[in-house]
């Protein structure tokens, strides 16, 4: 079980890491951003769209809806359009997480996966899964950036804690 404070911290970290990753991707040309590199989701764009799309999908499930499809990378012509949508969505996700109580975290919720199969999971476990999922795919983006000769950025959790501590000290 996680506490509401832990959930808020976890998703503050997740948002911080996503913003750092998006900023690192700003150095890519459009061709690099969309180039098929043979990764799980082909390109940097498609991998980023998957991270955001999975977060959107889970938030919809938390709200009682079960979308059948994730948004695809082809919906975003460039990094700016992806970042704009992500900023809107990030605000929704953080607002949702910030409003959770301990009782909310302990509840289970029912949903259907993208194949229509029914599932029921505890909210706190799913939140941990969602944050971990983003970390996994940000690691893939780091590898793709290196393959493209671009500078990778650290999104380690300890870096988030160190940055927060430094800001609090000032």
C-alpha positions in Angstrom: 0.0 0.0 0.0 1.2 3.5 -0.7 0.0 6.7 1.0 -1.5 9.7 -0.8 1.7 11.6 -0.2 3.7 8.8 -1.8 1.4 8.8 -4.8 1.7 12.6 -5.2 5.5 12.4 -4.9 5.7 9.5 -7.4 3.7 11.4 -10.0 5.5 14.7 -9.4 8.6 12.7 -10.2 7.0 11.2 -13.2 6.0 14.6 -14.6 9.5 15.9 -13.9 11.1 13.0 -15.7 8.7 13.3 -18.7 9.4 17.0 -19.0 13.2 16.4 -18.9 12.9 13.7 -21.6 10.7 16.0 -23.8 13.3 18.8 -23.4 16.1 16.4 -24.5 14.1 15.5 -27.5 13.8 19.1 -28.6 17.4 18.9 -30.0 16.2 16.3 -32.6 15.4 17.2 -36.1 11.9 16.2 -37.4 13.5 13.4 -39.3 15.3 12.1 -36.2 12.2 12.4 -34.1 10.2 10.3 -36.5 12.9 7.9 -37.8 12.1 4.2 -37.5 14.9 2.8 -35.3 13.4 -0.6 -35.0 12.5 -0.1 -31.4 9.3 -1.4 -29.7 7.4 1.7 -30.9 9.7 2.4 -33.9 10.7 6.0 -33.3 11.3 8.5 -30.5 7.9 10.1 -31.3 6.0 6.9 -31.2 7.7 5.8 -27.9 6.8 9.2 -26.3 3.3 9.0 -27.6 3.0 5.5 -26.1 4.1 6.8 -22.6 1.6 9.6 -22.8 -1.1 7.4 -24.3 -0.7 4.8 -21.6 -1.1 7.4 -18.9 -4.2 8.8 -20.6 -5.6 5.3 -21.0 -5.2 4.5 -17.3 -6.6 7.8 -16.2 -9.7 7.1 -18.3 -9.9 3.6 -16.6 -9.7 5.3 -13.2 -12.6 7.5 -14.2 -14.7 4.4 -15.2 -14.1 4.4 -18.9 -12.3 1.7 -20.9 -11.0 3.1 -24.3 -10.3 0.5 -26.9 -7.3 2.3 -28.4 -4.3 4.3 -27.4 -3.4 7.5 -29.2 -0.8 6.8 -31.8 2.4 8.7 -32.6 1.0 9.6 -36.1 -1.5 11.9 -34.3 1.4 14.2 -33.6 3.1 15.9 -36.5 5.9 17.2 -34.4 7.3 17.4 -30.9 5.5 20.7 -30.2 2.1 19.2 -30.8 3.0 16.2 -28.6 4.3 18.5 -25.8 1.2 20.7 -25.9 -1.1 17.7 -25.6 1.1 16.2 -22.9 1.0 19.4 -20.9 -2.8 19.5 -20.9 -3.0 15.8 -19.9 -0.3 16.1 -17.3 -2.3 18.7 -15.5 -5.4 16.3 -15.5 -3.4 13.4 -14.2 -1.7 15.4 -11.4 -5.0 16.9 -10.4 -6.5 13.4 -10.2 -3.6 12.0 -8.1 -3.4 15.0 -5.8 -7.1 14.5 -5.0 -6.7 10.9 -3.9 -7.3 9.8 -0.3 -6.0 6.7 1.5 -9.4 5.1 1.0 -9.3 5.9 -2.7 -5.9 4.2 -3.0 -7.2 1.0 -1.4 -10.2 0.6 -3.7 -10.4 -1.7 -6.6 -11.8 -0.7 -9.9 -13.1 -2.6 -12.9 -12.1 -2.0 -16.5 -11.6 -3.7 -19.8 -8.2 -3.8 -21.5 -7.8 -2.8 -25.1 -8.8 -6.3 -26.2 -12.0 -6.2 -24.2 -11.0 -8.5 -21.4 -12.4 -7.6 -18.0 -10.0 -6.9 -15.1 -10.1 -5.5 -11.6 -7.1 -4.0 -9.8 -6.3 -2.0 -6.7 -5.8 1.7 -7.5 -2.5 2.0 -5.6 -1.0 -1.0 -7.4 -2.0 0.4 -10.7 -0.5 3.8 -9.9 2.8 2.1 -9.1 2.6 0.2 -12.4 1.9 3.3 -14.4 4.9 5.2 -12.9 7.1 2.2 -13.5 5.8 1.9 -17.1 6.9 5.4 -17.8 10.3 4.8 -16.4 10.8 1.7 -18.5 9.9 3.5 -21.8 11.9 6.7 -20.9 14.9 4.3 -20.7 14.1 3.2 -24.2 14.0 6.8 -25.4 17.4 7.3 -23.8 18.7 4.5 -25.9 17.1 5.9 -29.0 18.6 9.4 -28.3 22.0 7.8 -28.0 21.5 5.9 -31.3 20.7 9.2 -33.0 23.9 10.8 -31.5 21.8 13.2 -29.3 22.6 13.9 -25.7 20.6 11.8 -23.3 19.3 13.1 -20.0 19.1 11.4 -16.6 15.6 10.9 -15.3 16.7 8.9 -12.2 14.4 9.2 -9.2 17.4 10.2 -7.0 18.0 13.2 -9.3 14.5 14.3 -8.7 15.0 14.1 -4.9 18.3 15.9 -5.1 16.8 18.7 -7.2 13.8 19.1 -4.8 16.2 19.2 -1.8 18.3 21.9 -3.5 15.2 24.0 -4.3 14.0 23.6 -0.7 17.4 24.8 0.6 17.1 28.1 -1.3 
